[in-house]
């Protein structure tokens, strides 16, 4: 069982006991795959060595440099983890949505801040190294795509740069369209 701190290496003794080899052996096998995709690395451990998904994930993610599966217990903890411009931009995005739609609840789901109405998710924010993703739960409509011109628009998200000058009307449109879908 993983530790409550999320330390992936806490699973290593159980992995070594079950598989009869040190984790270093499996890390070396993964290294031989080079820049293989996550799914290929998982498959190697599961098919060749009989790993469970959880144990394979612990070893693969460790090989990829992720030493923890720590989960955020609050939106504020997520935001603090970002630091700098990412934190400031994400906080401003959340403040705009919170102020405009006070009936929405801000929670952590999928380890990132999400707004929901009852049990229905409405809008979320996630972060990468050099950008943030805005995720209206109803997907990106033509109206949102048109309003977001100049930003990278995908099927379900809009990518904004760190330090983005927050566009409150765009955020409000995203939430309003999702709420309309829920009412429909």
N, CA and C atoms as an extended XYZ file, in Angstrom:
552
Properties=species:S:1:pos:R:3:atomname:S:1:resname:S:1:resid:I:1 pbc="F F F"
N         0.843       -1.188        0.000 N   UNK     1
C         0.000        0.000        0.000 CA  UNK     1
C         0.880        1.241        0.000 C   UNK     1
N         0.591        2.263       -0.820 N   UNK     2
C         1.389        3.462       -0.858 CA  UNK     2
C         1.312        4.199        0.466 C   UNK     2
N         2.361        4.951        0.757 N   UNK     3
C         2.354        5.723        1.989 CA  UNK     3
C         1.422        6.909        1.861 C   UNK     3
N         1.001        7.443        2.986 N   UNK     4
C         0.089        8.581        2.961 CA  UNK     4
C         0.777        9.847        2.457 C   UNK     4
N         2.107        9.851        2.441 N   UNK     5
C         2.830       11.016        1.928 CA  UNK     5
C         2.891       11.012        0.410 C   UNK     5
N         2.557        9.858       -0.204 N   UNK     6
C         2.616        9.759       -1.651 CA  UNK     6
C         3.978        9.352       -2.175 C   UNK     6
N         4.933        9.059       -1.278 N   UNK     7
C         6.274        8.678       -1.680 CA  UNK     7
C         6.220        7.362       -2.452 C   UNK     7
N         6.546        7.409       -3.733 N   UNK     8
C         6.477        6.212       -4.577 CA  UNK     8
C         7.425        5.114       -4.093 C   UNK     8
N         8.569        5.500       -3.552 N   UNK     9
C         9.541        4.498       -3.119 CA  UNK     9
C         9.036        3.689       -1.932 C   UNK     9
N         7.978        4.124       -1.275 N   UNK    10
C         7.397        3.346       -0.173 CA  UNK    10
C         6.856        2.015       -0.681 C   UNK    10
N         6.576        1.926       -1.992 N   UNK    11
C         6.089        0.679       -2.579 CA  UNK    11
C         7.223       -0.274       -2.962 C   UNK    11
N         8.453        0.218       -2.972 N   UNK    12
C         9.568       -0.582       -3.470 CA  UNK    12
C         9.798       -1.877       -2.683 C   UNK    12
N         9.741       -1.885       -1.351 N   UNK    13
C         9.939       -3.161       -0.644 CA  UNK    13
C         8.921       -4.233       -1.067 C   UNK    13
N         7.673       -3.854       -1.223 N   UNK    14
C         6.651       -4.815       -1.656 CA  UNK    14
C         6.904       -5.282       -3.085 C   UNK    14
N         7.359       -4.379       -3.931 N   UNK    15
C         7.670       -4.732       -5.320 CA  UNK    15
C         8.823       -5.729       -5.351 C   UNK    15
N         9.860       -5.454       -4.571 N   UNK    16
C        11.026       -6.339       -4.534 CA  UNK    16
C        10.653       -7.707       -3.961 C   UNK    16
N         9.830       -7.727       -2.928 N   UNK    17
C         9.411       -8.991       -2.317 CA  UNK    17
C         8.607       -9.826       -3.311 C   UNK    17
N         7.663       -9.180       -3.998 N   UNK    18
C         6.792       -9.899       -4.924 CA  UNK    18
C         7.550      -10.392       -6.156 C   UNK    18
N         8.475       -9.586       -6.662 N   UNK    19
C         9.139       -9.901       -7.931 CA  UNK    19
C        10.524      -10.521       -7.777 C   UNK    19
N        11.056      -10.539       -6.546 N   UNK    20
C        12.330      -11.214       -6.294 CA  UNK    20
C        13.558      -10.527       -6.843 C   UNK    20
N        13.423       -9.297       -7.249 N   UNK    21
C        14.565       -8.548       -7.791 CA  UNK    21
C        14.516       -7.131       -7.243 C   UNK    21
N        15.675       -6.473       -7.158 N   UNK    22
C        15.674       -5.089       -6.680 CA  UNK    22
C        15.027       -4.155       -7.716 C   UNK    22
N        14.450       -3.087       -7.247 N   UNK    23
C        13.819       -2.116       -8.142 CA  UNK    23
C        14.833       -1.586       -9.150 C   UNK    23
N        16.088       -1.511       -8.754 N   UNK    24
C        17.135       -1.039       -9.678 CA  UNK    24
C        17.167       -1.882      -10.957 C   UNK    24
N        16.888       -3.181      -10.851 N   UNK    25
C        16.844       -4.056      -12.018 CA  UNK    25
C        15.768       -3.581      -12.995 C   UNK    25
N        14.583       -3.272      -12.468 N   UNK    26
C        13.469       -2.850      -13.325 CA  UNK    26
C        13.706       -1.451      -13.891 C   UNK    26
N        14.334       -0.594      -13.104 N   UNK    27
C        14.665        0.748      -13.600 CA  UNK    27
C        15.660        0.648      -14.763 C   UNK    27
N        16.605       -0.286      -14.659 N   UNK    28
C        17.578       -0.485      -15.748 CA  UNK    28
C        16.875       -0.992      -17.008 C   UNK    28
N        15.901       -1.889      -16.845 N   UNK    29
C        15.150       -2.363      -18.015 CA  UNK    29
C        14.383       -1.224      -18.681 C   UNK    29
N        13.802       -0.379      -17.861 N   UNK    30
C        13.076        0.769      -18.428 CA  UNK    30
C        14.037        1.698      -19.158 C   UNK    30
N        15.224        1.886      -18.606 N   UNK    31
C        16.218        2.759      -19.246 CA  UNK    31
C        16.606        2.227      -20.624 C   UNK    31
N        16.612        0.897      -20.770 N   UNK    32
C        16.944        0.295      -22.067 CA  UNK    32
C        15.905        0.618      -23.136 C   UNK    32
N        14.682        0.954      -22.718 N   UNK    33
C        13.638        1.323      -23.676 CA  UNK    33
C        13.842        2.724      -24.248 C   UNK    33
N        14.752        3.481      -23.668 N   UNK    34
C        14.993        4.847      -24.142 CA  UNK    34
C        13.808        5.756      -23.864 C   UNK    34
N        13.384        6.488      -24.872 N   UNK    35
C        12.280        7.449      -24.721 CA  UNK    35
C        10.925        6.810      -24.995 C   UNK    35
N        10.724        5.610      -24.514 N   UNK    36
C         9.460        4.906      -24.738 CA  UNK    36
C         8.309        5.651      -24.075 C   UNK    36
N         7.133        5.449      -24.617 N   UNK    37
C         5.935        6.054      -24.051 CA  UNK    37
C         5.591        5.375      -22.728 C   UNK    37
N         4.872        6.097      -21.910 N   UNK    38
C         4.427        5.597      -20.608 CA  UNK    38
C         3.757        4.230      -20.755 C   UNK    38
N         2.826        4.111      -21.701 N   UNK    39
C         2.081        2.865      -21.875 CA  UNK    39
C         3.014        1.697      -22.217 C   UNK    39
N         4.048        1.954      -23.006 N   UNK    40
C         4.999        0.897      -23.359 CA  UNK    40
C         5.820        0.473      -22.141 C   UNK    40
N         6.171        1.431      -21.303 N   UNK    41
C         6.925        1.110      -20.093 CA  UNK    41
C         6.066        0.279      -19.127 C   UNK    41
N         4.818        0.680      -18.975 N   UNK    42
C         3.888       -0.065      -18.114 CA  UNK    42
C         3.724       -1.493      -18.655 C   UNK    42
N         3.540       -1.608      -19.958 N   UNK    43
C         3.365       -2.928      -20.575 CA  UNK    43
C         4.557       -3.834      -20.316 C   UNK    43
N         5.758       -3.304      -20.424 N   UNK    44
C         6.949       -4.109      -20.177 CA  UNK    44
C         6.893       -4.717      -18.778 C   UNK    44
N         6.592       -3.923      -17.786 N   UNK    45
C         6.579       -4.420      -16.411 CA  UNK    45
C         5.411       -5.367      -16.152 C   UNK    45
N         4.273       -5.066      -16.716 N   UNK    46
C         3.099       -5.909      -16.474 CA  UNK    46
C         3.203       -7.233      -17.223 C   UNK    46
N         3.602       -7.195      -18.475 N   UNK    47
C         3.615       -8.408      -19.293 CA  UNK    47
C         4.843       -9.283      -19.033 C   UNK    47
N         5.992       -8.683      -18.899 N   UNK    48
C         7.211       -9.473      -18.724 CA  UNK    48
C         7.417       -9.910      -17.267 C   UNK    48
N         6.948       -9.072      -16.319 N   UNK    49
C         7.255       -9.350      -14.913 CA  UNK    49
C         6.016       -9.534      -14.037 C   UNK    49
N         4.824       -9.419      -14.592 N   UNK    50
C         3.611       -9.660      -13.824 CA  UNK    50
C         3.277       -8.594      -12.795 C   UNK    50
N         3.728       -7.370      -13.026 N   UNK    51
C         3.448       -6.271      -12.105 CA  UNK    51
C         1.956       -5.943      -12.098 C   UNK    51
N         1.473       -5.487      -10.975 N   UNK    52
C         0.141       -4.881      -10.923 CA  UNK    52
C         0.251       -3.495      -11.544 C   UNK    52
N        -0.878       -2.891      -11.880 N   UNK    53
C        -0.860       -1.535      -12.435 CA  UNK    53
C        -0.230       -0.549      -11.451 C   UNK    53
N        -0.579       -0.683      -10.175 N   UNK    54
C        -0.062        0.251       -9.156 CA  UNK    54
C         1.449        0.139       -9.017 C   UNK    54
N         1.972       -1.085       -8.965 N   UNK    55
C         3.419       -1.254       -8.835 CA  UNK    55
C         4.137       -0.795      -10.094 C   UNK    55
N         3.579       -1.123      -11.262 N   UNK    56
C         4.196       -0.676      -12.513 CA  UNK    56
C         4.224        0.851      -12.576 C   UNK    56
N         3.133        1.472      -12.181 N   UNK    57
C         3.071        2.935      -12.196 CA  UNK    57
C         4.121        3.536      -11.258 C   UNK    57
N         4.294        2.965      -10.067 N   UNK    58
C         5.285        3.487       -9.117 CA  UNK    58
C         6.687        3.447       -9.702 C   UNK    58
N         7.036        2.339      -10.355 N   UNK    59
C         8.379        2.204      -10.928 CA  UNK    59
C         8.541        3.104      -12.149 C   UNK    59
N         7.553        3.100      -13.026 N   UNK    60
C         7.646        3.930      -14.236 CA  UNK    60
C         7.724        5.410      -13.877 C   UNK    60
N         6.868        5.847      -12.987 N   UNK    61
C         6.884        7.268      -12.630 CA  UNK    61
C         8.184        7.642      -11.923 C   UNK    61
N         8.731        6.736      -11.124 N   UNK    62
C        10.041        6.995      -10.511 CA  UNK    62
C        11.109        7.121      -11.584 C   UNK    62
N        11.051        6.233      -12.574 N   UNK    63
C        12.016        6.295      -13.681 CA  UNK    63
C        11.895        7.606      -14.446 C   UNK    63
N        10.698        8.152      -14.471 N   UNK    64
C        10.461        9.406      -15.189 CA  UNK    64
C        10.740       10.632      -14.320 C   UNK    64
N        11.185       10.412      -13.087 N   UNK    65
C        11.572       11.525      -12.222 CA  UNK    65
C        10.507       12.006      -11.262 C   UNK    65
N         9.361       11.355      -11.234 N   UNK    66
C         8.293       11.746      -10.313 CA  UNK    66
C         8.392       10.886       -9.063 C   UNK    66
N         8.820       11.471       -7.984 N   UNK    67
C         9.050       10.702       -6.764 CA  UNK    67
C         7.838       10.643       -5.851 C   UNK    67
N         6.797       11.380       -6.182 N   UNK    68
C         5.637       11.404       -5.296 CA  UNK    68
C         4.342       11.395       -6.092 C   UNK    68
N         3.347       10.799       -5.510 N   UNK    69
C         2.000       10.850       -6.077 CA  UNK    69
C         1.117       11.705       -5.172 C   UNK    69
N         1.764       12.599       -4.456 N   UNK    70
C         1.082       13.439       -3.476 CA  UNK    70
C        -0.125       14.115       -4.095 C   UNK    70
N        -1.186       14.104       -3.360 N   UNK    71
C        -2.421       14.729       -3.785 CA  UNK    71
C        -2.635       16.016       -3.007 C   UNK    71
N        -3.256       16.958       -3.650 N   UNK    72
C        -3.562       18.222       -2.990 CA  UNK    72
C        -4.863       18.074       -2.220 C   UNK    72
N        -4.870       18.553       -0.989 N   UNK    73
C        -6.067       18.423       -0.166 CA  UNK    73
C        -6.961       19.651       -0.234 C   UNK    73
N        -6.514       20.682       -0.953 N   UNK    74
C        -7.342       21.883       -1.103 CA  UNK    74
C        -6.902       22.637       -2.348 C   UNK    74
N        -7.798       23.456       -2.903 N   UNK    75
C        -7.390       24.281       -4.044 CA  UNK    75
C        -6.207       25.187       -3.697 C   UNK    75
N        -6.195       25.699       -2.457 N   UNK    76
C        -5.109       26.582       -2.059 CA  UNK    76
C        -3.764       25.847       -2.052 C   UNK    76
N        -3.755       24.589       -1.612 N   UNK    77
C        -2.514       23.804       -1.623 CA  UNK    77
C        -2.019       23.635       -3.064 C   UNK    77
N        -2.931       23.376       -3.993 N   UNK    78
C        -2.555       23.276       -5.404 CA  UNK    78
C        -1.933       24.591       -5.875 C   UNK    78
N        -2.602       25.689       -5.581 N   UNK    79
C        -2.127       26.992       -6.048 CA  UNK    79
C        -0.764       27.340       -5.453 C   UNK    79
N        -0.586       27.086       -4.166 N   UNK    80
C         0.711       27.360       -3.536 CA  UNK    80
C         1.831       26.558       -4.189 C   UNK    80
N         1.518       25.351       -4.640 N   UNK    81
C         2.543       24.501       -5.264 CA  UNK    81
C         3.042       25.083       -6.585 C   UNK    81
N         2.242       25.920       -7.214 N   UNK    82
C         2.614       26.486       -8.512 CA  UNK    82
C         3.695       27.549       -8.383 C   UNK    82
N         3.510       28.447       -7.419 N   UNK    83
C         4.461       29.533       -7.223 CA  UNK    83
C         4.503       30.503       -8.395 C   UNK    83
N         5.086       31.643       -8.160 N   UNK    84
C         5.351       32.646       -9.183 CA  UNK    84
C         4.170       33.038      -10.048 C   UNK    84
N         4.448       33.214      -11.343 N   UNK    85
C         3.437       33.674      -12.292 CA  UNK    85
C         2.308       32.694      -12.496 C   UNK    85
N         2.603       31.396      -12.436 N   UNK    86
C         1.530       30.411      -12.600 CA  UNK    86
C         0.523       30.542      -11.465 C   UNK    86
N         1.031       30.683      -10.245 N   UNK    87
C         0.129       30.826       -9.100 CA  UNK    87
C        -0.694       32.098       -9.208 C   UNK    87
N        -0.043       33.203       -9.533 N   UNK    88
C        -0.749       34.486       -9.614 CA  UNK    88
C        -1.846       34.437      -10.677 C   UNK    88
N        -1.530       33.894      -11.841 N   UNK    89
C        -2.516       33.814      -12.922 CA  UNK    89
C        -3.659       32.887      -12.542 C   UNK    89
N        -3.339       31.722      -11.998 N   UNK    90
C        -4.383       30.766      -11.601 CA  UNK    90
C        -5.273       31.353      -10.511 C   UNK    90
N        -4.689       32.050       -9.555 N   UNK    91
C        -5.494       32.672       -8.489 CA  UNK    91
C        -6.447       33.722       -9.068 C   UNK    91
N        -5.963       34.484      -10.030 N   UNK    92
C        -6.823       35.501      -10.640 CA  UNK    92
C        -7.965       34.855      -11.421 C   UNK    92
N        -7.680       33.783      -12.133 N   UNK    93
C        -8.719       33.053      -12.872 CA  UNK    93
C        -9.787       32.565      -11.898 C   UNK    93
N        -9.354       31.947      -10.820 N   UNK    94
C       -10.283       31.411       -9.820 CA  UNK    94
C       -11.078       32.524       -9.160 C   UNK    94
N       -10.429       33.651       -8.898 N   UNK    95
C       -11.128       34.780       -8.277 CA  UNK    95
C       -12.234       35.315       -9.188 C   UNK    95
N       -11.957       35.412      -10.482 N   UNK    96
C       -12.968       35.899      -11.426 CA  UNK    96
C       -14.182       34.976      -11.431 C   UNK    96
N       -13.936       33.672      -11.530 N   UNK    97
C       -15.044       32.713      -11.580 CA  UNK    97
C       -15.794       32.690      -10.249 C   UNK    97
N       -15.068       32.705       -9.150 N   UNK    98
C       -15.709       32.693       -7.823 CA  UNK    98
C       -16.610       33.901       -7.616 C   UNK    98
N       -16.139       35.053       -8.019 N   UNK    99
C       -16.915       36.276       -7.829 CA  UNK    99
C       -18.147       36.303       -8.735 C   UNK    99
N       -17.974       35.888       -9.978 N   UNK   100
C       -19.076       35.943      -10.939 CA  UNK   100
C       -20.124       34.848      -10.694 C   UNK   100
N       -19.707       33.734      -10.105 N   UNK   101
C       -20.613       32.592       -9.919 CA  UNK   101
C       -20.488       32.059       -8.492 C   UNK   101
N       -20.977       32.814       -7.514 N   UNK   102
C       -20.787       32.422       -6.119 CA  UNK   102
C       -21.486       31.120       -5.726 C   UNK   102
N       -22.429       30.664       -6.522 N   UNK   103
C       -23.109       29.404       -6.176 CA  UNK   103
C       -22.283       28.170       -6.526 C   UNK   103
N       -21.200       28.345       -7.270 N   UNK   104
C       -20.327       27.223       -7.610 CA  UNK   104
C       -19.394       26.916       -6.442 C   UNK   104
N       -19.130       25.647       -6.246 N   UNK   105
C       -18.232       25.195       -5.184 CA  UNK   105
C       -16.864       24.916       -5.785 C   UNK   105
N       -15.810       25.427       -5.156 N   UNK   106
C       -14.443       25.176       -5.604 CA  UNK   106
C       -13.903       23.977       -4.830 C   UNK   106
N       -13.525       22.928       -5.554 N   UNK   107
C       -13.044       21.688       -4.947 CA  UNK   107
C       -11.771       21.234       -5.660 C   UNK   107
N       -11.141       20.198       -5.135 N   UNK   108
C       -10.040       19.545       -5.834 CA  UNK   108
C       -10.586       18.246       -6.422 C   UNK   108
N       -10.456       18.091       -7.717 N   UNK   109
C       -10.834       16.864       -8.412 CA  UNK   109
C        -9.767       16.629       -9.476 C   UNK   109
N        -9.394       15.377       -9.653 N   UNK   110
C        -8.296       15.053      -10.569 CA  UNK   110
C        -7.039       15.839      -10.210 C   UNK   110
N        -6.905       16.089       -8.921 N   UNK   111
C        -5.738       16.754       -8.333 CA  UNK   111
C        -5.514       18.179       -8.860 C   UNK   111
N        -6.601       18.865       -9.145 N   UNK   112
C        -6.530       20.262       -9.583 CA  UNK   112
C        -7.821       20.973       -9.193 C   UNK   112
N        -7.819       22.293       -9.163 N   UNK   113
C        -9.033       23.032       -8.767 CA  UNK   113
C       -10.133       22.907       -9.813 C   UNK   113
N       -11.319       22.610       -9.332 N   UNK   114
C       -12.498       22.477      -10.195 CA  UNK   114
C       -13.680       23.175       -9.538 C   UNK   114
N       -14.471       23.819      -10.354 N   UNK   115
C       -15.737       24.375       -9.890 CA  UNK   115
C       -16.829       23.385      -10.241 C   UNK   115
N       -17.753       23.207       -9.312 N   UNK   116
C       -18.876       22.327       -9.599 CA  UNK   116
C       -20.151       22.920       -9.032 C   UNK   116
N       -21.243       22.449       -9.600 N   UNK   117
C       -22.583       22.807       -9.159 CA  UNK   117
C       -23.246       21.497       -8.785 C   UNK   117
N       -23.437       21.272       -7.491 N   UNK   118
C       -23.922       19.976       -7.038 CA  UNK   118
C       -22.880       18.920       -7.368 C   UNK   118
N       -23.284       17.927       -8.139 N   UNK   119
C       -22.349       16.860       -8.529 CA  UNK   119
C       -21.769       17.074       -9.924 C   UNK   119
N       -22.186       18.141      -10.596 N   UNK   120
C       -21.755       18.396      -11.971 CA  UNK   120
C       -20.563       19.348      -12.009 C   UNK   120
N       -19.508       18.941      -12.707 N   UNK   121
C       -18.342       19.805      -12.864 CA  UNK   121
C       -18.622       20.838      -13.944 C   UNK   121
N       -18.114       22.036      -13.700 N   UNK   122
C       -18.405       23.167      -14.573 CA  UNK   122
C       -17.136       23.692      -15.246 C   UNK   122
N       -16.070       23.877      -14.472 N   UNK   123
C       -14.883       24.551      -14.989 CA  UNK   123
C       -13.684       24.169      -14.130 C   UNK   123
N       -12.527       23.969      -14.773 N   UNK   124
C       -11.314       23.654      -14.034 CA  UNK   124
C       -10.102       24.369      -14.585 C   UNK   124
N        -9.067       24.394      -13.772 N   UNK   125
C        -7.795       25.005      -14.157 CA  UNK   125
C        -6.695       23.990      -13.855 C   UNK   125
N        -5.825       23.750      -14.822 N   UNK   126
C        -4.663       22.904      -14.568 CA  UNK   126
C        -3.420       23.657      -15.019 C   UNK   126
N        -2.267       23.169      -14.575 N   UNK   127
C        -1.024       23.891      -14.850 CA  UNK   127
C         0.040       22.963      -15.397 C   UNK   127
N         0.783       23.466      -16.348 N   UNK   128
C         1.988       22.821      -16.851 CA  UNK   128
C         3.140       23.790      -16.581 C   UNK   128
N         4.308       23.449      -16.994 N   UNK   129
C         5.468       24.288      -16.698 CA  UNK   129
C         5.340       25.687      -17.279 C   UNK   129
N         4.895       25.783      -18.533 N   UNK   130
C         4.903       27.080      -19.211 CA  UNK   130
C         3.528       27.614      -19.584 C   UNK   130
N         2.474       26.962      -19.098 N   UNK   131
C         1.131       27.441      -19.429 CA  UNK   131
C         0.108       26.896      -18.443 C   UNK   131
N        -1.091       27.436      -18.534 N   UNK   132
C        -2.241       26.948      -17.779 CA  UNK   132
C        -3.286       26.488      -18.785 C   UNK   132
N        -4.114       25.545      -18.375 N   UNK   133
C        -5.218       25.101      -19.212 CA  UNK   133
C        -6.529       25.450      -18.537 C   UNK   133
N        -7.412       26.075      -19.292 N   UNK   134
C        -8.759       26.380      -18.847 CA  UNK   134
C        -9.653       25.272      -19.380 C   UNK   134
N       -10.421       24.661      -18.504 N   UNK   135
C       -11.222       23.532      -18.933 CA  UNK   135
C       -12.692       23.663      -18.615 C   UNK   135
N       -13.472       24.229      -19.537 N   UNK   136
C       -14.917       24.214      -19.336 CA  UNK   136
C       -15.422       22.800      -19.586 C   UNK   136
N       -16.204       22.268      -18.680 N   UNK   137
C       -16.586       20.862      -18.745 CA  UNK   137
C       -17.466       20.510      -19.924 C   UNK   137
N       -18.086       21.440      -20.543 N   UNK   138
C       -18.916       21.122      -21.693 CA  UNK   138
C       -18.136       21.083      -22.981 C   UNK   138
N       -16.834       21.306      -22.917 N   UNK   139
C       -16.016       21.356      -24.118 CA  UNK   139
C       -15.949       22.768      -24.676 C   UNK   139
N       -15.240       22.913      -25.746 N   UNK   140
C       -15.054       24.221      -26.373 CA  UNK   140
C       -16.077       24.375      -27.491 C   UNK   140
N       -17.005       25.275      -27.286 N   UNK   141
C       -18.024       25.549      -28.296 CA  UNK   141
C       -17.455       26.517      -29.332 C   UNK   141
N       -18.191       26.681      -30.432 N   UNK   142
C       -17.758       27.643      -31.457 CA  UNK   142
C       -17.694       29.047      -30.884 C   UNK   142
N       -18.621       29.373      -30.013 N   UNK   143
C       -18.642       30.709      -29.392 CA  UNK   143
C       -17.388       30.929      -28.555 C   UNK   143
N       -17.016       29.931      -27.775 N   UNK   144
C       -15.803       30.050      -26.953 CA  UNK   144
C       -14.575       30.132      -27.853 C   UNK   144
N       -14.499       29.285      -28.860 N   UNK   145
C       -13.344       29.282      -29.769 CA  UNK   145
C       -13.179       30.637      -30.441 C   UNK   145
N       -14.295       31.225      -30.883 N   UNK   146
C       -14.240       32.547      -31.524 CA  UNK   146
C       -13.753       33.608      -30.544 C   UNK   146
N       -14.259       33.555      -29.315 N   UNK   147
C       -13.896       34.542      -28.279 CA  UNK   147
C       -12.449       34.376      -27.827 C   UNK   147
N       -11.900       33.153      -27.969 N   UNK   148
C       -10.540       32.858      -27.505 CA  UNK   148
C        -9.494       32.989      -28.611 C   UNK   148
N        -9.853       33.643      -29.700 N   UNK   149
C        -8.897       33.820      -30.809 CA  UNK   149
C        -7.585       34.387      -30.254 C   UNK   149
N        -6.481       33.853      -30.771 N   UNK   150
C        -5.164       34.287      -30.318 CA  UNK   150
C        -4.594       33.378      -29.244 C   UNK   150
N        -5.442       32.533      -28.674 N   UNK   151
C        -4.990       31.543      -27.701 CA  UNK   151
C        -5.019       30.175      -28.369 C   UNK   151
N        -4.330       29.209      -27.800 N   UNK   152
C        -4.364       27.857      -28.351 CA  UNK   152
C        -5.641       27.175      -27.867 C   UNK   152
N        -6.528       26.904      -28.803 N   UNK   153
C        -7.828       26.307      -28.490 CA  UNK   153
C        -7.816       24.847      -28.920 C   UNK   153
N        -8.141       23.957      -27.990 N   UNK   154
C        -8.238       22.523      -28.261 CA  UNK   154
C        -9.700       22.108      -28.152 C   UNK   154
N        -9.994       20.815      -28.270 N   UNK   155
C       -11.379       20.345      -28.196 CA  UNK   155
C       -12.015       20.591      -26.833 C   UNK   155
N       -11.209       20.456      -25.767 N   UNK   156
C       -11.778       20.559      -24.430 CA  UNK   156
C       -11.125       21.611      -23.557 C   UNK   156
N       -10.077       22.237      -24.027 N   UNK   157
C        -9.355       23.214      -23.207 CA  UNK   157
C        -8.911       24.416      -24.031 C   UNK   157
N        -8.586       25.465      -23.300 N   UNK   158
C        -7.940       26.634      -23.885 CA  UNK   158
C        -6.638       26.820      -23.119 C   UNK   158
N        -5.556       26.893      -23.864 N   UNK   159
C        -4.225       27.037      -23.265 CA  UNK   159
C        -3.885       28.522      -23.181 C   UNK   159
N        -3.494       28.953      -21.977 N   UNK   160
C        -3.107       30.351      -21.785 CA  UNK   160
C        -1.692       30.395      -21.225 C   UNK   160
N        -0.919       31.416      -21.591 N   UNK   161
C         0.456       31.493      -21.097 CA  UNK   161
C         0.500       31.914      -19.626 C   UNK   161
N         1.590       31.566      -18.978 N   UNK   162
C         1.826       32.065      -17.624 CA  UNK   162
C         1.889       33.584      -17.723 C   UNK   162
N         1.270       34.278      -16.803 N   UNK   163
C         1.251       35.733      -16.856 CA  UNK   163
C         0.185       36.284      -17.787 C   UNK   163
N        -0.723       35.430      -18.235 N   UNK   164
C        -1.816       35.843      -19.119 CA  UNK   164
C        -2.613       36.969      -18.478 C   UNK   164
N        -2.926       37.997      -19.253 N   UNK   165
C        -3.807       39.060      -18.777 CA  UNK   165
C        -5.209       38.454      -18.786 C   UNK   165
N        -5.692       38.128      -17.592 N   UNK   166
C        -6.926       37.364      -17.454 CA  UNK   166
C        -8.086       38.065      -18.157 C   UNK   166
N        -8.752       37.314      -19.002 N   UNK   167
C        -9.884       37.789      -19.793 CA  UNK   167
C       -11.170       37.338      -19.088 C   UNK   167
N       -11.665       38.204      -18.191 N   UNK   168
C       -12.857       37.859      -17.404 CA  UNK   168
C       -14.067       37.533      -18.283 C   UNK   168
N       -14.342       38.284      -19.353 N   UNK   169
C       -15.492       37.919      -20.195 CA  UNK   169
C       -15.379       36.518      -20.806 C   UNK   169
N       -14.173       36.099      -21.193 N   UNK   170
C       -13.982       34.757      -21.723 CA  UNK   170
C       -14.282       33.708      -20.657 C   UNK   170
N       -13.764       33.906      -19.458 N   UNK   171
C       -14.005       32.958      -18.370 CA  UNK   171
C       -15.498       32.857      -18.060 C   UNK   171
N       -16.166       33.999      -18.002 N   UNK   172
C       -17.601       34.007      -17.714 CA  UNK   172
C       -18.387       33.305      -18.820 C   UNK   172
N       -17.978       33.484      -20.060 N   UNK   173
C       -18.629       32.811      -21.180 CA  UNK   173
C       -18.490       31.294      -21.048 C   UNK   173
N       -17.290       30.834      -20.707 N   UNK   174
C       -17.060       29.397      -20.553 CA  UNK   174
C       -17.996       28.805      -19.494 C   UNK   174
N       -18.097       29.484      -18.375 N   UNK   175
C       -18.941       28.980      -17.284 CA  UNK   175
C       -20.414       29.077      -17.661 C   UNK   175
N       -20.823       30.190      -18.254 N   UNK   176
C       -22.234       30.354      -18.640 CA  UNK   176
C       -22.667       29.277      -19.632 C   UNK   176
N       -21.809       28.970      -20.595 N   UNK   177
C       -22.171       27.954      -21.582 CA  UNK   177
C       -22.303       26.573      -20.940 C   UNK   177
N       -21.437       26.258      -19.990 N   UNK   178
C       -21.545       24.972      -19.304 CA  UNK   178
C       -22.813       24.933      -18.444 C   UNK   178
N       -23.111       26.025      -17.760 N   UNK   179
C       -24.326       26.061      -16.941 CA  UNK   179
C       -25.580       25.917      -17.817 C   UNK   179
N       -25.544       26.508      -19.005 N   UNK   180
C       -26.673       26.370      -19.942 CA  UNK   180
C       -26.827       24.910      -20.374 C   UNK   180
N       -25.710       24.209      -20.592 N   UNK   181
C       -25.774       22.796      -20.942 CA  UNK   181
C       -26.418       21.997      -19.805 C   UNK   181
N       -26.065       22.323      -18.581 N   UNK   182
C       -26.615       21.605      -17.432 CA  UNK   182
C       -28.108       21.888      -17.247 C   UNK   182
N       -28.515       23.110      -17.597 N   UNK   183
C       -29.936       23.476      -17.464 CA  UNK   183
C       -30.780       22.868      -18.577 C   UNK   183
N       -30.124       22.573      -19.724 N   UNK   184
C       -30.826       22.099      -20.911 CA  UNK   184
C       -31.274       20.721      -20.858 C   UNK   184
